[in-house]
Amino acid sequence: MTILKIRGGDLDLVEYDFASFSPGENINTCGFEGTYALTPSQVPVRTRAPGRIHLTVLDMNRFAPGQPGGGGIGFAIDVFAEVEARCIETGYEINYSRPSIVRHFLSVFSKTVGYTGGFSVTAKDHNYKHVGLGSTSTILTALSAAVNRSLGDPLTPDELRILIGNNYIEETEEGRVAFGFETGVGPAVSGKGGMAILGDNLTLVYRNQFGEGKNVYVVIPPSSISSAGEEEFSLLMNKARSLDYRDRELKAYIIMMDFIPALNKGDLKKMGDLMWEMEFRGSKRAEIEHHSFELYQYMHKLRKAGLEFIGMSSVGPSIAVITDLSQDKLISILKPLDLEIAVCTKVNNSGLIYL
């Protein structure tokens, strides 16, 4: 077990026991536990969910491992996780590279709906792990819908989203798991598509179609700094937390008074200008500087080249570019910067589907 210190200010220093546990322990049923008319099916259910770009958290002081919240903004993109699930008599048969996170959610879901049987699950994620594209939240969104459908849909999509957020974990060593940071943005946009804005306690404040027909390019600049585990914890709960004490009111004002109206009008350039302002505010500044000031230089040069919307996803180092420009044109812009396109895709406005 690791003891990590959190400092939010001169008089705000606490210790957090970053303890791992076995899948199936520390379950939160979110008040949804009850008696449901389940109809278990051995017919496989297949789902596909889009990944996400998480643009910013609104206030790092409002969440912690095991305590989802903090608010945030993000949108879905066409990189996909797929899950096939069916009911079996007993136990969990899991065919996936990260079985611990699947096993834990299956335990959470089964306890919530009162299911005493088992599941067979085959999963495939989008293979971009810990670079800001939501590998864990996307696979959990696809998984939750598949097992829910295999029992006759006892829970609503929003209940599944809340269940994921309150039981969000990452794998650790020897098949164990630990609570992770979760704003709820990933499941919200992976489930419904488009762009979503969340408030605290996983509350969906606003969602709309976004960037229809626009190209999305993900550029991953070189970085030797980890965006997972203890490094992520120290970043988010220390410097980022302190900066959000200072800037959270301004960030909330920008979102409510400028960003949501621009999203409602489909004004991509205005949203891009506002997001650029947010890159220098609060926790987003801490996340970017975590990798080095060079990330600001990259994004500034891309904006100077006329790209409409630039933003670093999550704790990075992935940079999302949304533009009308073709792939060949963007390559010519990136080449002098020694950068390459890692993902070429589109905004996803449809969300999770059943295959």
Secondary structure by P-SEA (a helix, b strand, c coil): cbbbbbbccccbbbbbcccccccccccccccccccccccccccbbbbbbbbbbbccccccccccccbbbccccccccccbbbbbbbbcccccccccccaaaaaaaaaaaaaaacccbbbbbbbcccccccccccaaaaaaaaaaaaaaaaacccccaaaaaaaaaabbbbbccccbbbbbbbcaaaaaaaacccbbbbcccccccccccccccbbbbbbbcccccccccaaaaaaaacaaaaaaaccaaaaaaaaaccaaaaaaacaaaaaaaaaaaaccccaaaaaaaaacaaaaaaaaaaaaacccbbbbcccccbbbbbccccaaaaaaaaccccccccbbbbbbccccccc
